[in-house]
């Protein structure tokens, strides 16, 4: 009898819209969807990129000098890992005994204008298992979000298997994906916005978000031999009303740009469950992590199907804080670290899996 355990469970990918730029009401919606998905037997429930309080699509639609009010509103609605909004999601996960992945715009006490595109993974006991900040905002997103560090670029061991997560364009970065593969990822969560316009819809050559999601989701599922849970946002009327402002040209871009899609894929890259794009809902699929074993015989890029004598990937997961402060009273109390620098206590202790290679 094999001693290796291969968990099976039902996953849920929420294809849904936030209450645009309203964190409190979006959290209300998220907790309701957690209840619905858990009631339908889901053990892992994923929400889209920047679901709380919504994706800053305005950065693609108007010149930066016209968007100050939107940034001000987003900064005001940005939430903290230790704040009441995440606290409510943690309580909902604990109440229903489920894992929850949530995308949100994260703020910091260090600066009222520094925001990150973040994703949190919460366990069935309400514990924060991981916080990942998007390493590099993509294209017009650079006007909104700061670069993240690699503290959350990791795989977490859970009772559902080893879970990793990347945000939108990071799923196109081979090194980010390989970093998760190298920690034995079995279940991958990828999150996306409702649309991602790069050209006026009347022009050719615009970005087809749905097709891009299908390509990269299939590629990672196939290359990593993992289940890929894709959760994308939906363009609803609250977004159109807030960003369109009755501007026909802007509304035309929003309405005619290719919309996103939510789906779940198996380790061969095949889509399981019914994808959603044209309306809000939840995609469900049964996950059996044992199905990753046979495909690893064909291509195991973190095992025999590689040349580690030729290739060497180093991932620096050290913290990138704006300053380190030494306080004499705290130092005298013996709270300094090995370098003699006082460290603020962590709000949440992440449960860290043991990676194949790690440098601090």
Helices and strands as residue ranges (DSSP letters): E 8-15, H 23-39, E 44-46, G 57-60, G 64-66, H 68-77, H 84-96, E 99-108, E 111-122, E 128-133, G 139-143, E 156-158, E 161-167, G 168-172, H 174-181, E 187-192, H 209-224, E 227-232, H 237-239, I 240-244, H 248-256, E 262-265, E 271-276, E 281-288, G 289-291, H 292-296, H 328-332
